[in-house]
Amino acid sequence: MTVTPISSASRTTGTDTEYVSPPAPVLLSSFPTGGGADVHVYQDNDGSLSSDCTGCGEYAWSLTVTRDFAREHSATCIRPPRPLPVAA
């Protein structure tokens, strides 16, 4: 059996190649908003940072996103947390 590095997002076993998902982003920080929601900061598997607001839903990703960016958004967002989806 030959296994290729996870960075290639595939795994070879014998003659078959199957997709291997990359590692999940790692939660680094959470900042509360004025509306009671949170802005979460994640480090993605490529080393970049992303943020996600549980209030307004803003998602930000770039090589220049920093914790300060997320902290600034948390200071200005006043939307309450979005309700979780209900299973049917």
C-alpha positions as CSV (number, residue, x, y, z in Angstrom):
1,M,0.0,0.0,0.0
2,T,1.3,3.5,-0.9
3,V,-0.1,6.6,0.9
4,T,0.6,10.0,-0.6
5,P,0.9,13.1,1.6
6,I,-2.3,14.5,2.9
7,S,-1.4,17.8,1.1
8,S,-2.2,16.1,-2.2
9,A,-5.8,15.4,-0.9
10,S,-5.7,11.8,-2.2
11,R,-4.7,8.4,-1.0
12,T,-3.5,5.5,-3.2
13,T,-4.2,2.0,-2.0
14,G,-3.1,-0.6,-4.6
15,T,-4.5,0.7,-7.9
16,D,-7.3,2.8,-6.4
17,T,-7.1,6.5,-5.4
18,E,-9.6,7.9,-3.0
19,Y,-10.1,11.5,-1.8
20,V,-8.8,12.3,1.7
21,S,-10.2,15.5,3.2
22,P,-7.7,18.0,4.6
23,P,-7.6,18.6,8.3
24,A,-10.4,20.7,9.7
25,P,-9.6,24.3,10.7
26,V,-8.4,24.8,14.2
27,L,-10.3,27.3,16.5
28,L,-7.9,29.9,17.8
29,S,-10.1,32.5,19.4
30,S,-13.6,33.7,20.0
31,F,-14.8,37.2,20.6
32,P,-18.2,38.1,21.9
33,T,-20.3,40.7,20.0
34,G,-22.6,43.4,21.4
35,G,-25.6,41.3,20.2
36,G,-24.6,38.2,22.1
37,A,-23.1,36.3,19.2
38,D,-19.5,35.3,18.7
39,V,-16.8,35.9,16.1
40,H,-14.7,32.7,15.8
41,V,-11.1,32.8,14.4
42,Y,-9.8,29.7,12.8
43,Q,-6.4,28.7,11.4
44,D,-6.8,26.8,8.2
45,N,-4.6,23.9,7.1
46,D,-2.6,26.2,4.8
47,G,-1.7,28.5,7.8
48,S,-4.1,31.3,6.8
49,L,-6.7,32.6,9.2
50,S,-10.5,32.9,8.7
51,S,-13.3,34.3,10.8
52,D,-17.0,33.6,11.1
53,C,-19.6,35.6,12.9
54,T,-22.5,33.6,14.5
55,G,-24.6,36.8,14.5
56,C,-24.6,38.4,11.0
57,G,-23.0,35.4,9.3
58,E,-20.0,37.3,8.0
59,Y,-17.2,35.0,6.9
60,A,-13.8,36.4,6.1
61,W,-10.7,34.7,4.7
62,S,-7.5,36.0,3.3
63,L,-3.8,35.8,4.0
64,T,-4.1,39.1,5.8
65,V,-7.0,38.3,8.2
66,T,-5.8,38.7,11.8
67,R,-7.3,38.4,15.2
68,D,-7.5,42.2,15.2
69,F,-9.8,42.0,12.2
70,A,-12.1,39.7,14.0
71,R,-11.9,41.7,17.2
72,E,-12.9,44.9,15.2
73,H,-15.9,43.1,13.7
74,S,-17.0,41.8,17.1
75,A,-17.0,45.4,18.5
76,T,-19.3,46.6,15.7
77,C,-21.7,43.7,15.1
78,I,-24.9,44.0,17.1
79,R,-27.0,41.1,15.5
80,P,-28.1,38.4,17.9
81,P,-26.9,34.8,17.3
82,R,-28.7,33.1,14.4
83,P,-31.0,30.2,15.4
84,L,-29.7,26.8,14.8
85,P,-31.4,24.8,12.0
86,V,-34.1,22.5,13.2
87,A,-33.9,18.9,11.9
88,A,-37.0,17.8,9.9
